[in-house]
Amino acid sequence: MRRPQLLAAVLVALLALAGCGADSSERAPNVDATLLLDFQPNAVHTGIYMAVARGYDRALGVGLNVRVPTDSTDSVKLLASERADLAVLDIHDLAIARERGQDLVGVMALVQTPLAAILAQPQIRTPRDLEGERVGVTGLPSDDAVLQSIVRGAKGDPSRVRSTTIGFTAVRSVLTGRVAAATGFWNVEGVALRERRPQIREFRVEDFGAPAYPELVLTVTRETLQDRPAVVRATVAALARGYEEVLSDPENGVSALVNGVSGLDRAQIQRELDAVSASFTAGARGFGELNRGRLEAWARWEKQFGITEREPDVGLAFDGRYVPEPGRD
């Protein structure tokens, strides 16, 4: 679908939202909302920036203010304290936050596959070799959990790995030899490291026992879901349009991100998008789907590998009712 058709579809959706007889969740909210990213802007966020650049958000009645976290734990804290209306969360951080009593709900998947990995120096041939080595983590609880699960999945002893908090400096920390390895996303730090050092080792979590699951999830509080469903519906619809446009026109997706965020390298973003674009819809009926079977498999694995003490309740942790149905204009 090209841009004129997409704009027409958005206008039709807007008219439907404003139509007589629509319930409160279907009316255009006509408000601004803060959307907090999970990480520094990269190609996985192209659909968000495309939605804003093309005005899909405002056409549906929500003006998205996209914010970048200054600290690795910002997203959960700001969302839970209602200083952000929506946030992109790592699915593990969503599960951990819920186990700690924060009633957060995933409403849309940004990707359909795990992105977590350990990125290691060439001499590290298996995650077992990290025993006794220093490994960098961002500071998010999910990083420690992913590190432990990958090492354990390789039949190593996670307690013998020396983890150190390095924030968002995985690439620099590995290149300078500060750490033997670092946790990161293979579609961002992995792409950057391979460009600089092709021999780098990449241990993806799905290669060590993890099922297919949506790594990044658009998340809101239960209160927002109950009290402001129109904001959730409009945001989900706008982002779905944005990501559909990126999939049909990757070059303009790269442009939307590079033009929206100063200091990004276009060639690097293109490499990242080439790496991650298949994950936007892999195995799903359409963009954004929260597949119950996949989520239940993830929940079992989450407890099995000690990321959470209890198996997450998928029915409470996710609500995919606002994700557009495949093929619907």
N, C-alpha and C positions, 0 to 999 in steps of 0.2 A: 504494500500500500504506500503510495507516494504522499508527499506532504499535503497537496490540496485535498486528497481524499481523507487524510488523517484529520485535517482541520475541520472538514465537513462532518466527520464522525464525532469529533469533540463537540461541535455545536449542536448536533442532534442529541448527544448525551446531556448537554447542558439544558436543552429545552425539556428533555424528559425529567431531569432533576427538578426543574422549576414548575413542572406541570401540576395542574389541579389534582387533588386527591392523593398526592404523594405523601408517604409518612415522613416523620422528621429525619430519618436517616437518608432519605432520597432527595431531600431538598438541598439546593446549593447552600453551603454554610456561609459564604461571603465573609470569610475571616482570614487573617494571617495565621500561620502556624510555623513553629520552629522544628526543623528536622535536623537532628544531630547525626553525623556520620560516625562510623565505628573506628575510623583510621584516617590517615592523611588521604586526600582525594587521589584516586587511581582509577584504572579502567573499569573496575567493577561498579563504579558509581556513575558511569557515563549516562545511563538511562535517567538518573535523577537530574543531572545537569541538562540533559536534552529536554526533559519535561518542563524545566524552568525556562530554558532558552526559547522554546517553541510556545510558551504560554499555555501549555495544557493544564497546568495547575490553576491559573487564574480563570481560564475558560470554565472550569468546573467549580469555581467558587472558593478556592483556597490558595492564598499567596504563600508559597513555601519560602522560608528563610533558611537556607542550608548553612549549617555551622560545622566547623571542624573541631574535633576534640583537642584540647591542649595537653591533656594527660590521658594515659592509657585507660584509666578507670572512669573518665568523665561521663561516658554514655549512660551507664547504669545509674550513676549518682544523680545526674541531671534529670533523667527521665523519671526516676522514682520520686524526686523532690519537686516534680512538676515545673522545672525550669526549662524543660524541652517538651514539646507536644508529642513528638514521635522520634524514634531513634533506630538506627541500624545497629543491631547487636549480633555478635557471634552467638550461635545457638547454644554453645556451652555456657556462656555468660548469662544467657537467659535462664537456663536450667539452674545454674548456681544461685542466681538472684532469687528465683522462685523458692528454692530450698531454704533460703535465708529469710523467707517471709515476705518478699516483695512481689505483689500480685501483678506481674507483667505478662502481656499476652502477645504472641507473634501473630501478625495478621497477613503477612505476605513474604514469600521467599524471594530473595534476590538471585540466588544461585541454587542449583539442585544437587551439587556435589560437595564433598569436603574440600576445603582449600588449605587446611592446616598441614604443615610439614616441619621437619627438622632439616635445616640447611647446614651442611657440615663441610669442613676442610677435606681436601681430596684423600688424605690418609685415613679418614674415618670410613671404613668399608661397610660397616653395619652399625645400627644403633647400639649394639652391645659394646662397641669400642668406645662409647662415651662414658663408660664406667671410669671414675677417677678424673674425668675431664671437666672443664668449666663450660657450661652451656648458658647462653643468654636467653632471657625471657623478658617480655614487655612489662610485666607487673600485673597483668590480668590473671585472675584465677584460672581461666581456661588454658593459659599457656603451660602452667605447671601440670595440669591434667593431661594435656596433649603430649607433653614431653614424657610423662610417666607411662602413658598408654603405648606410645611408640616403642620406648625402650623395653617395656614389659612384653609387648607384642613380638619383639625380636629375641625374647627369652633372656633379656638382660635384667639387671637389678637397678631399678630407678633410684633407690636410696643411696647408691654409690656415685650418682651423678651430682656434680656441684653446680647448682643453678645460681645465676646472678642476674639481677634486674638491670636491663640496659635500655628500657623504654623502646622508642621506635628507631633504634640505631643498629638493627640486625645486619644490614649490608656493610656498614662501616666497621662494625665490631668483628665480623668474620674476615673481611678483607685485610684488616690490620693485624689479625691474629690475636686480638684481645680475648676471644673465645674460640674453642674448638668447633662450636656449632651454635646455632641460635634457632629458636622457634620462629616461624613466620608463615606467610602465605606464599605458596609456590607461584601464584599468578602475579605477585608484586615483587617481594624481595627475591624470590627464586629467579624471576626473569632478569632482574637487575644484576644479581650475582653471576648468573650464567653469561651475561653480556661481558662482564669484566673478567671472569675466571671460569671458562667453560668446564673445567675439571671438577667443579664443585659437586658435592654429593647432595642428593635431594631424597629424603625419606618421607613419602606422603603417608598420611595417617591411614588412608584406605588400603595401603599395601601391607598394613600390619593389623588387620582384623576389623577395621571400622566398616560399617555398612554405608551405602549411599545415603546422604542426608543433606539438607540445605544449610550450608555453613553460615550464611548471613540472612537474617530475618528482620523485616520491618516490624517494630515493636511499639506498643502503647501500654499505658496503664489500664487496669480494669475500669477505673473511673472514667477515663477518656472514652473507652469503648462503650460504656453504658450511657454516659451523659452527652457525648459529642460524636455519635456514630456518623453524622454527615461529614465531619472532618476526616474521619478514617476512610469512608467510602470515596470521597473526592480525591484524597491523596493516593490511595491505592489505584484508582482509575487513571489518574494523571501519570503515575510512575509506570503503570503497565503500557500506556501509550508511548512514553519515553523510551522504554526498553525495546518495544516492538520496532520503533523507528531506528534505534541503534542497530538492531539485528538486520533490518532491511537496508540500512545506509551507514555502515561502520565509519566511513570517512567523516561524515557529518557528526557522528557520535564523538569521535576524537576531537573534532573542532569545538563542539559544545563544551567539553571538559577543559580543553586548553584555553579557550577564550574566557571561560568562567573562573578559572583559577590561575593566578599569575605564578610564573616560575616553573611551570611544568614543561617537560621536554616532549615535543610531539612524537618523535620517533620512539621514545620509551613507552609512551601511552599506547601507541599503535601496537608495539610488541606485546604489551600487557593485554590489550583487547584481543589480539590474535590468540593468545593463550587461554583466555577465560571465556570467550563468547559462547563456546559450545556448552559451557556449564550453566548458562542462563536458562536453558530449557531442557537439559539432558534428562531423558526418561520421563519428562512431564508432558501433560496434555497441552500446556500453554504456559506462558510466563507467569510466575508468581505462585503457582500451585503449591499448596501444602498437602502433600499426599499422606493420608492417614497411615497406610501400611509402612511407608518409609519412616515416618516419625515414630511409630511403635517399635520398629527395629532399632532405630537410633536410641530410643529411651532404654531399651534393654541393654544396649552396649554402653550407654552412659553410666549405668549402675555397675555393670560387669567390670568396667575398667576403673571404677572408683572416682569418676569425675563428679558424680553425685552419690550421696549415701543411699538415697531411695530412687527407685525408677520414676522419672518424671511422668506426671499425669498429662498425657497428650491432650485429652479432652479439655483440660483447664488451661494448658500452656499455649494452645493455638486456637485461632478462630479464622478460618479461611473463607468465610461467607462473602466477603467483599471483593475477592479476587475475580476479575471478569472471566466469564466462561469462554473457552476456546471457540473462536469463530464468531463471537458476538460483536457486532459493530458498535 
